[in-house]
Amino acid sequence: MTQAFVLAAGLGTRLRPLTDELPKPLIPIFQKPLVTFALDHLIGVGVNRFVINTHRRPEL
């Protein structure tokens, strides 16, 4: 089993107004949440378990 810890916390203040309603990892880029680009890459190199830290609006 290969694991990864994905850093997804932070307020995203430099991306305002995009982060006024959504946390930075969920901002859509090409119709995909930003964090999925990191997850897709990690899957591609064999990672099969993720731990993602969150900070702002973790319920989303």
Secondary structure, DSSP 8 states (H G I E B T S, - for coil): --EEEEE--S--GGGTTTTTTS-GGG-EETTEEHHHHHHHHHHHTT--EEEEE--S-TT-
